[in-house]
Amino acid sequence: MDTRTNSIAYAQRVKDAISADTSRTTLPVLSALFKTLVLPLIVFVITMLISGYMRVYFDMQFQQSTLNTLTAISTSLLILVFTWFAFRWSQARFGGLSAFGEMIRVVGGVRALELAVASASDGDAEAIAILHQSADDAWQTYKDFVAHLGLTPPSDSDLNAVYTSPEN
């Protein structure tokens, strides 16, 4: 019984520590996501405008339907290629989608921890071991996420500083 209580308390400390520390990660994730998506959008709009002007120019100069169709196809491909390269560069430079993916992993780890707490209430030894492992995994995932953002990861001593038992 004592092991179950300690494991549930540890899992609660992990969840509370992650919840208390997430406010400092919101702005870096949104900033990286914004920087990652704005540049390709700008490249898309500029390329779209230039290709539109090119199509109008070729249509007015040559007035051939075949040339107009080929110009439409080639400029559409140019729009896709330029936007793709701009996206790849900005993702490599700012890492917005990977930061968002890491954030989703943290949410998944916390959700798995909550499910493990619910299943460990029976007192089964295997469920308690899974609970402790889920808590360790969620904490490590969160520390990796914070380090990925370039922030100082929380230390393991933060687990003890955050949690206060409701019995006290």
Protein Blocks (a to p, Z undefined) as FASTA:
>chain_A
ZZmmmmmmmmmmmmmmmmmmmmmmmmmmmmmmmmmmmmmmmmmmmmmmmmmmmmmmmmmm
nopaklmmmmmmmmmmmmmmmmmmmmmmmmmmnommmmmmmmmmmmmmmmmmmmmmmmmm
nopaklmmmmmmmmmmmmmmmmmmmmmnopacddfklmmmmpccfkZZ
